[in-house]
């Protein structure tokens, strides 16, 4: 029994991890949005409570003002009513009123300018006290009956009285009156007085003295004079009272003191800085900066993780190319050594000349293997950060000749010629093995990527207290855009990646690392000719 082949999908681990990180960020963003929404809801609820507190404060101010005005107006009105009952035909003047001082804390009598009696049927007006301007008289005759019909009987009032605040011809007047009724309860006359509107200010000040805007259980011990500010104004916008300190906050409310009390309005504003003490647990703070900060941090961490995943993927690909290149470089010399060693072992050589040639090729390929293994060993030590050098006074001229002698068979196999021009007195504090390794790497690159029959030149000089050692070749050169990239591990030029020339991509990286261990530097320069590359090593002399 056979089963059909199932499709196989190769899932990259990096892609899965990247997807999970993006999903994690999405979850974090969703949680952040949810937390922000909850914080906004809590803040809205707290603001609503504080606005309700402001409305309560305005209502308390209005109620307190109404009570103070009522208790200030009642004694003079009672005195006028009593005098009228005793002498109906004679209207008492302000100075003739007998006001009971025990009925009110604030005496309104000094502010009364005249008393009056208005017949609501024939609109005959009698006054006693200051003479009334004609505009004020006309205003009173026209306004009071209408007020008595529309406001006095319908408005909520604490007693049988009404007040009117007006400004006929720009002359501000404050009138308080009560209605006289017949046996059937029908109002037939209005009896009252007119007082200076300025009397309202001391009246209100006395009413608010040591009066808390909010009930003490709500304030948590906050002093009443620092809780908020108050403004009392009339319907014309004229301020009657303003507290000494005014606060600006969104927690403001307005309430009416009553149309039957002169159309006065009270506005209360709670101080924003005491909001924390009015709300249980304090006023909720905005969590937006914290949420945005955490989201930004999460995004940065996820971005770093994605970058590391991408870098890891690149390194994995580079390591794969490195292993492939190293395997190819190892296989070629090993195949040569095995082939010529088998030829010698099986006695297939026909002359001493062929035997010597076979031994030379084995030696040549063994040198190549040695050079490659030295590079790999240094690369391994560098990866483990255990690479070190042992500097000593080293004469460059004999060292260069030794390197040329050892590398010449490899160069000759590819038709390259080696030459050197190094001062005999040039001595540097360097590790001879490290300098030898650097030169071998540069010569190997010059032979490997240069044309057949080229001349490879080694030169050295002393400049500005440093020794410069360079290798010139006749190859195609290195583009300026890639002259820094070639020093990176596993990096190969684009034109060489698909070529038949094998390479591990670590030769120049090893050169730079060894130069840095000597506190030196390396760079690519022009040879001065139409083609070729000059690789320069600078070491402290």
C-alpha positions in Angstrom: 0.0 0.0 0.0 1.4 3.3 -1.0 0.6 6.8 0.1 0.8 9.9 -2.0 3.7 12.2 -1.3 2.8 14.9 1.1 4.0 18.4 0.2 6.9 19.5 2.4 7.3 23.0 3.5 10.6 24.3 4.8 9.9 26.8 7.5 12.7 29.1 8.4 13.2 29.4 12.1 14.0 33.1 11.8 10.8 33.9 10.0 8.7 32.1 12.7 10.5 34.0 15.4 10.0 37.3 13.6 6.3 36.6 13.2 6.0 35.8 16.9 7.8 39.0 17.8 5.5 41.0 15.5 2.4 39.3 17.1 3.8 40.0 20.6 4.1 43.7 19.6 0.5 43.6 18.4 -0.6 42.1 21.7 1.4 44.8 23.6 -0.1 47.5 21.4 -3.7 46.2 22.0 -3.1 46.0 25.8 -1.7 49.5 25.7 -4.7 50.8 23.8 -7.0 49.0 26.3 -5.1 50.5 29.3 -5.2 53.9 27.8 -9.0 53.6 27.3 -9.5 52.5 30.9 -7.3 55.4 32.1 -9.3 57.9 30.0 -12.6 56.4 31.3 -11.4 56.8 34.9 -10.2 60.3 34.3 -13.5 61.2 32.7 -15.4 59.8 35.7 -13.1 61.8 38.1 -13.7 65.0 36.0 -17.4 64.4 36.1 -17.3 64.0 39.9 -15.3 67.2 40.2 -17.7 69.1 38.0 -20.5 67.8 40.2 -18.6 69.1 43.2 -18.3 72.5 41.5 -22.1 72.5 40.9 -22.6 71.6 44.5 -20.4 74.5 45.6 -22.2 76.9 43.3 -25.6 75.7 44.7 -24.3 76.2 48.3 -23.1 79.7 47.4 -26.5 80.5 45.8 -28.4 79.1 48.8 -26.2 80.9 51.3 -26.7 84.2 49.4 -30.4 83.8 49.1 -30.6 83.2 52.9 -28.5 86.2 53.7 -30.4 88.5 51.4 -33.7 87.3 52.8 -32.7 87.8 56.4 -31.4 91.3 55.5 -34.6 92.4 53.6 -37.1 91.0 56.0 -36.7 93.4 59.0 -37.1 96.6 56.9 -40.1 95.2 55.1 -41.7 94.2 58.4 -41.1 97.6 59.8 -42.8 99.2 56.7 -45.7 96.8 57.0 -46.1 97.6 60.8 -46.0 101.3 60.2 -48.6 101.0 57.4 -50.8 99.0 59.7 -50.5 101.7 62.4 -51.0 104.6 60.0 -52.4 103.5 56.6 -52.5 107.0 55.2 -48.9 107.9 56.1 -45.9 106.2 54.5 -42.9 106.1 56.8 -39.6 107.6 55.6 -36.4 105.5 55.8 -35.2 107.2 59.0 -38.6 106.6 60.6 -38.4 102.9 60.3 -38.1 101.0 63.6 -36.1 97.9 62.6 -35.6 95.1 65.1 -31.8 94.7 65.2 -32.1 91.2 66.7 -33.7 89.9 63.5 -30.7 90.4 61.2 -26.9 90.4 61.6 -26.6 92.9 58.8 -28.5 96.1 59.0 -29.8 97.3 55.6 -31.4 100.5 56.9 -28.4 102.9 56.1 -28.6 101.9 52.5 -32.4 102.6 52.1 -33.0 105.7 49.9 -36.8 105.8 49.9 -39.9 103.8 50.7 -42.9 103.4 48.4 -46.5 102.2 48.0 -47.8 101.3 44.6 -51.5 100.8 43.9 -51.5 97.9 41.4 -55.0 98.8 40.1 -54.5 102.5 39.2 -50.7 102.5 39.3 -50.6 105.4 41.7 -47.1 105.6 43.4 -46.4 107.2 46.8 -42.9 107.6 48.0 -41.1 108.9 51.2 -37.5 109.8 51.4 -35.2 110.8 48.5 -36.9 112.3 45.5 -37.2 109.9 42.6 -36.0 110.9 39.1 -38.7 110.6 36.5 -36.9 107.7 34.8 -36.8 105.7 38.0 -40.4 106.5 38.8 -41.6 105.4 35.3 -39.4 102.2 35.5 -40.8 101.3 38.9 -44.5 101.9 37.8 -44.0 99.8 34.7 -41.8 97.0 36.1 -43.2 96.2 39.5 -46.8 95.2 38.5 -45.4 92.9 35.8 -42.9 91.4 38.2 -45.6 90.9 40.8 -47.7 89.0 38.2 -45.0 86.9 36.6 -42.3 86.3 39.2 -43.6 87.1 42.7 -46.4 84.5 42.6 -44.6 81.8 40.7 -40.9 81.9 41.9 -39.8 80.0 44.9 -39.2 82.4 47.7 -38.5 82.1 51.3 -41.2 84.5 52.3 -43.9 86.9 51.0 -41.5 89.3 49.3 -39.8 90.0 46.0 -36.8 91.9 44.7 -36.0 93.7 41.5 -32.6 94.8 40.3 -32.6 97.2 37.4 -30.8 100.2 35.9 -33.2 102.7 34.4 -31.3 105.2 32.3 -28.1 103.7 33.7 -29.1 104.4 37.3 -28.7 101.1 39.2 -31.6 100.4 41.6 -32.4 97.6 44.0 -36.0 97.3 45.0 -37.6 95.0 47.7 -41.3 94.8 48.2 -44.2 92.7 49.6 -47.8 92.6 48.4 -50.8 93.7 50.3 -53.9 91.5 49.7 -57.6 92.0 50.3 -59.8 89.5 52.2 -60.1 87.4 49.0 -56.3 87.1 48.7 -56.1 89.3 45.7 -53.0 91.6 45.6 -54.0 95.3 45.3 -50.9 97.1 46.4 -47.1 96.7 46.7 -45.3 98.1 49.7 -41.5 98.2 49.9 -38.3 100.2 49.7 -35.3 100.9 47.4 -31.8 100.4 48.6 -28.4 101.1 47.1 -27.1 98.1 45.2 -23.8 98.6 46.9 -25.4 97.1 50.0 -25.3 93.6 48.3 -21.4 93.5 48.5 -21.0 93.7 52.3 -24.0 91.5 52.6 -22.5 88.8 50.5 -19.1 89.1 52.1 -20.6 88.6 55.5 -22.5 85.6 54.2 -19.4 83.9 52.9 -17.2 84.6 55.9 -15.8 81.2 57.1 -18.3 79.4 54.9 -16.9 76.2 53.3 -17.7 75.8 49.6 -18.2 72.0 50.1 -19.2 70.0 53.2 -16.2 69.2 55.3 -16.5 65.4 55.0 -15.8 65.8 51.3 -12.9 68.2 51.6 -10.6 66.0 53.6 -9.5 68.8 55.8 -8.7 71.4 53.1 -9.1 74.9 54.3 -12.3 76.5 52.9 -10.4 79.7 51.8 -8.1 77.7 49.5 -10.7 75.4 48.1 -11.8 77.6 45.3 -13.0 81.0 44.2 -16.4 82.7 44.0 -17.9 85.4 41.7 -21.4 86.9 42.3 -22.8 89.0 39.4 -26.2 90.3 38.3 -28.0 89.7 35.0 -26.2 92.7 33.5 -22.8 91.1 34.1 -21.9 93.6 36.8 -19.8 91.9 39.5 -21.1 92.3 43.0 -18.6 90.2 44.7 -15.3 88.6 43.7 -13.1 86.6 46.1 -9.6 87.9 46.6 -8.0 84.9 44.9 -9.3 83.6 41.6 -8.5 80.2 40.2 -8.7 78.9 36.7 -9.7 75.3 36.2 -12.2 73.2 34.2 -14.1 72.5 37.4 -16.4 75.5 37.3 -20.2 75.7 37.7 -22.8 78.5 37.8 -26.1 78.7 39.7 -28.8 81.3 40.0 -29.6 83.0 43.3 -33.2 83.4 42.1 -35.2 85.7 39.9 -37.2 86.8 43.0 -33.9 87.9 44.6 -32.8 90.2 41.9 -31.6 87.8 39.2 -28.2 87.3 40.8 -25.8 84.5 39.8 -23.1 82.6 41.7 -20.1 81.1 39.9 -17.8 78.7 41.9 -14.5 77.4 40.6 -12.6 74.6 42.4 -8.9 74.9 42.6 -7.3 72.3 40.3 -4.5 71.5 42.8 -6.9 70.3 45.4 -8.6 67.9 43.0 -6.4 65.0 44.3 -7.8 65.5 47.8 -11.4 65.5 46.6 -11.2 62.3 44.7 -10.7 59.0 46.6 -7.3 57.7 45.6 -6.4 61.0 43.9 -7.1 62.3 40.4 -6.1 59.7 37.8 -2.9 60.7 36.0 -2.6 60.4 32.2 -1.0 57.0 31.4 -0.4 58.0 27.8 3.3 59.0 28.2 4.0 55.7 30.1 2.1 53.6 27.6 3.8 55.3 24.6 7.2 54.9 26.3 6.6 51.2 27.0 5.4 50.7 23.4 8.4 52.5 22.1 10.7 50.4 24.3 8.9 47.2 23.1 9.2 48.3 19.5 12.9 49.1 20.0 13.5 45.7 21.6 11.6 43.8 18.9 13.4 45.9 16.2 16.7 44.9 17.8 15.7 41.3 18.0 14.6 41.4 14.3 17.9 43.0 13.4 19.8 40.3 15.3 17.7 37.7 13.5 18.5 39.2 10.1 22.2 39.5 11.1 22.2 35.9 12.3 20.7 34.8 9.0 23.3 36.7 7.1 26.1 35.2 9.2 24.6 31.8 8.7 24.7 32.3 5.0 28.2 33.7 5.2 29.4 30.7 7.3 27.9 28.4 4.7 29.8 30.2 1.9 32.9 30.1 4.2 32.7 26.4 4.8 32.1 25.8 1.1 35.1 27.9 0.1 37.4 26.3 2.7 36.3 22.9 1.6 37.1 23.7 -1.9 40.5 25.1 -1.0 41.3 22.1 1.1 40.1 19.6 -1.5 42.2 20.9 -4.3 45.7 20.6 -2.6 44.7 17.4 -0.9 43.7 15.9 -4.3 47.0 17.0 -5.7 49.0 15.6 -2.8 47.1 12.3 -2.9 47.5 11.9 -6.7 51.2 12.6 -6.8 51.9 10.6 -3.6 50.1 7.6 -5.2 52.1 8.0 -8.3 55.3 7.9 -6.3 54.1 4.9 -4.1 53.0 2.9 -7.1 56.3 3.6 -9.0 54.6 5.1 -12.0 57.3 7.8 -12.5 59.4 7.3 -15.6 62.4 9.4 -14.6 64.1 11.2 -11.8 62.8 14.4 -13.3 59.2 13.4 -12.9 59.9 12.1 -9.4 61.3 15.5 -8.4 58.5 17.3 -10.0 55.9 15.2 -8.1 57.7 15.9 -4.8 57.8 19.6 -5.7 54.1 19.7 -6.3 53.4 17.8 -3.0 55.6 20.3 -1.2 53.9 23.2 -2.9 50.4 21.9 -2.0 51.5 21.2 1.5 52.6 24.8 1.9 49.2 25.9 0.6 47.5 23.7 3.2 49.8 25.0 5.9 49.0 28.6 5.0 45.3 27.9 5.0 45.4 26.0 8.3 47.3 29.0 9.8 44.6 31.3 8.7 41.9 29.0 10.2 43.7 28.7 13.5 44.1 32.5 13.8 40.4 32.9 12.8 39.4 30.4 15.5 41.5 32.1 18.1 40.0 35.5 17.1 36.5 34.1 17.4 37.3 33.0 20.9 39.1 36.3 21.6 42.2 34.4 22.6 44.5 35.7 19.8 47.7 37.3 21.1 51.1 38.3 19.7 54.6 38.5 21.2 56.3 41.6 19.7 60.1 41.7 19.4 62.5 43.8 17.4 62.1 42.4 13.9 64.1 43.3 10.8 61.7 43.4 7.9 64.1 42.8 5.0 65.3 39.3 6.0 61.7 38.4 7.0 60.4 39.5 3.6 63.1 37.4 1.8 62.2 34.4 3.9 58.5 34.8 3.0 59.4 35.2 -0.7 61.5 32.1 -0.6 58.8 30.0 0.9 56.0 31.4 -1.3 57.9 31.4 -4.6 57.0 27.8 -5.6 53.3 28.7 -5.2 53.7 31.9 -7.2 55.7 30.1 -9.9 53.0 27.5 -10.3 50.7 30.3 -11.4 53.3 32.1 -13.5 53.7 35.0 -11.1 57.1 36.7 -10.3 58.0 38.1 -6.8 60.2 41.1 -6.1 61.0 43.1 -3.0 62.5 46.5 -2.1 62.8 46.7 1.7 65.4 48.8 3.5 67.9 46.7 5.4 67.8 48.9 8.5 64.0 48.9 8.9 63.3 47.3 12.2 59.9 47.2 13.9 58.6 45.8 17.2 56.4 43.1 15.8 55.6 39.4 16.1 57.6 37.7 13.2 55.0 35.0 12.8 52.2 37.5 12.6 54.0 39.6 10.0 54.8 36.4 8.0 51.1 35.5 8.1 50.0 38.9 6.9 52.4 38.8 4.0 51.5 35.3 3.0 47.8 36.3 3.0 48.4 39.3 0.8 50.7 37.3 -1.6 48.1 34.5 -1.8 45.4 37.0 -2.7 47.6 38.6 -5.3 48.4 35.3 -7.0 44.9 34.0 -6.7 43.1 37.0 -8.2 45.8 38.4 -10.4 46.5 37.5 -14.0 49.1 34.9 -15.0 52.6 36.3 -15.7 52.1 39.3 -13.4 54.8 40.7 -11.2 54.0 41.0 -7.5 56.1 43.7 -5.7 56.7 44.0 -1.9 57.9 47.4 -0.7 58.5 49.1 2.7 59.4 52.5 4.0 59.5 54.6 7.2 57.1 57.5 7.4 56.2 59.7 10.4 57.5 57.2 12.9 55.8 54.2 11.4 56.8 51.4 9.1 54.7 50.9 6.0 54.7 47.6 4.3 52.8 47.1 1.0 52.1 44.5 -1.6 51.4 45.5 -5.2 49.8 43.2 -7.8 48.7 43.5 -11.4 45.1 42.4 -10.9 41.9 44.2 -11.8 41.9 46.3 -8.7 39.3 46.8 -6.0 36.4 49.4 -6.5 36.6 52.3 -4.1 33.1 51.5 -2.7 34.3 48.0 -1.6 37.7 49.0 -0.2 36.4 49.0 3.3 34.1 46.0 3.0 37.0 43.6 1.9 38.3 43.7 5.4 35.2 42.2 6.8 34.9 38.5 7.6 33.5 36.3 4.9 33.2 39.2 2.5 34.0 38.6 -1.2 33.7 41.0 -4.1 30.6 40.5 -6.2 32.6 39.6 -9.3 34.5 36.8 -7.4 31.5 35.1 -5.7 30.4 33.2 -8.8 33.9 32.7 -10.2 36.0 29.5 -10.2 38.5 31.1 -7.8 38.0 29.5 -4.4 38.2 31.7 -1.3 37.4 31.6 2.3 36.7 35.3 2.8 38.9 35.6 5.9 42.4 36.3 4.5 42.2 40.1 4.6 40.2 40.0 7.9 43.1 38.1 9.5 45.5 40.7 8.1 43.6 43.6 9.7 43.1 41.8 13.0 46.8 41.1 13.3 47.7 44.7 12.4 45.3 46.0 15.1 47.0 43.7 17.6 50.2 45.6 16.8 48.3 48.9 17.2 48.7 49.4 13.5 46.2 49.9 10.6 45.6 48.7 7.0 44.0 50.2 3.9 43.7 49.8 0.1 45.6 52.3 -2.1 46.1 52.8 -5.8 49.3 51.4 -7.4 49.7 54.5 -9.7 49.3 52.2 -12.7 46.2 51.7 -14.8 45.4 48.4 -13.0 46.4 46.6 -9.9 45.9 46.9 -6.1 48.2 48.1 -3.4 47.5 46.7 0.1 49.2 48.7 2.8 50.1 47.6 6.4 51.3 50.3 8.8 53.0 49.2 12.0 54.5 51.4 14.8 58.3 51.6 14.2 
